């Protein structure tokens, strides 16, 4: 209708155009997703080639894990920036203390490190078996329980670990 193709030509026959178009579409999706979610878009392997690949599945899983982490533990500042930009929060020049500065407790650094170390030691004990199976079992049970214990503490205090926006509280928005 727009006169891009000559009479009798079909879009399916334009392989070079299709490749350029699909790559441009996937690149645009990546750019938008990086701004919005902090990672590249999902399923771009399918957008580019029309086929789902194993590497694409792995990358989508990795991007999903990164998104989960960012959205829960390091994205509060983005929402604060958006709230400032949109005018949902106005800066009070009389207020001396910044609402953005919140002192973190020791557990925010110590507990995740302990959990990662304990889980790593549990895996190492499984991979590098000791002299006897009872020795290996004892090490695995110790490090496994340490991993589970710190994970349970983190889960119990989960709301403290979430990086929520600090400028506009949900109650004020409702």
MOGIHU-V903393 format. One record per helix or strand of 3 or more residues. SS is the DSSP state (A for helix, B for strand). FROM is the first residue (numbers start at 0). TO is the last residue. If there is no record, write none. Layout:
# MOGIHU-V903393
[[SS	FROM	TO] [SS	FROM	TO]]
This chain:
# MOGIHU-V903393
[[A	10	12] [A	14	36] [A	43	48] [A	53	72] [A	75	85] [A	106	126] [A	132	155] [A	157	160] [A	169	172]]
